[in-house]
Amino acid sequence: MRIAWRLWLRVSLIVVAVILIWLRFLPHHTRTVKPITDLATTSPLNQPGGGTAPAEAYDVYSALYKAPMPEPLAFAQNSVTDIPQVNGSCLRPSTPQEHEMADAFVAINQQSHNWERKFSIPQGYQVLSPDELKRAQNCLATHRQNTSECESFKHLKFVRYLGVPGFDRTHTHALVSVIKSCGGLCGSGGIFAVEKSGGIWRRSATTDFTRDCSWMY
C-alpha cells in the first residue's frame, strides 16, 4: 500500500507538471489576445484646421510659467500633443471629473490650434512660426554650428510644444500637455492635471490619472 501511495503521488505530480507546461507554452497559439487600438489611426491628434487657441488656455499656461525660468521661453505656434499608448492610453480617468477632462483634452487636440502672443509671462517669450521653428530645431540639433543662422536662438535650450487644455465642466480643473524639444531625438514631455484655486492655476498633485503620461526621448 505504501509503494502504491508513493507511485500515485509521483504520477499526480507528473500530471500537474505536464498541465502547467501545456498552459505555459500552448496559449500563445490558441488564446485570443485583444489587440491594442492604434490611437494614431482611430483618433489622430494635431490635424490642421483648429483655428486660434481658446482665450482661457492662455491663462493656464501664463500661470504655469509665471515664475522666471533659467532659459528663454520659446513656444511653437501650432499646438502639438501626444498621448503615449500605455495599454491603449496613458490616461487613467477614474472619476467623472477626470473623464470630463480626458474627453475634452482628446477632443480639442484632434486639431492643431494656433498660439498667439497673448500669454502673460513676465520674463518674455517667443512664439515661433513654422519656418522659425524649423530653424530653431536645426540649431538645437546641430549645437548652433551655423552661427549666423542661429544668432536669434543662441541662448535657446528648448522649444516647447503646448497642447490645448481639456477642461472639466466647471472649468476649474484641466489637463495640459508640454513637450520640451532640444532638437532631433532629444527632449521630454508629459500630460498633467492643473486646478484653479483662488483664481490662480496651479499644477495638481500627480495621481494614477496621469502617472504614466511622462516620457523622455
Stockholm file with secondary structure:
# STOCKHOLM 1.0

chainA/1-217         MRIAWRLWLRVSLIVVAVILIWLRFLPHHTRTVKPITDLATTSPLNQPGGGTAPAEAYDVYSALYKAPMPEPLAFAQNSVTDIPQVNGSCLRPSTPQEHEMADAFVAINQQSHNWERKFSIPQGYQVLSPDELKRAQNCLATHRQNTSECESFKHLKFVRYLGVPGFDRTHTHALVSVIKSCGGLCGSGGIFAVEKSGGIWRRSATTDFTRDCSWMY
#=GR chainA/1-217 SS CHHHHHHHHHHHHHHHHHHHHHHHHSHHHHSCCCCCCCHHHHSCCSBSCCCBCCHHHHHHHHHHTCSCCSSCCEEESBCCCCCCCSTTCSCCCCSHHHHHHHHHHHHHTTBCCBCCSCCCCTTCCEEECHHHHHHHHHHHHTTSCSTTTTGGGTTCCCEEEECCCEECTTSSEEEEEEEEECSSSCEEEEEEEEEEETTEEEECCCCTTTTTCEEEC
#=GC SS_cons         CHHHHHHHHHHHHHHHHHHHHHHHHSHHHHSCCCCCCCHHHHSCCSBSCCCBCCHHHHHHHHHHTCSCCSSCCEEESBCCCCCCCSTTCSCCCCSHHHHHHHHHHHHHTTBCCBCCSCCCCTTCCEEECHHHHHHHHHHHHTTSCSTTTTGGGTTCCCEEEECCCEECTTSSEEEEEEEEECSSSCEEEEEEEEEEETTEEEECCCCTTTTTCEEEC
//
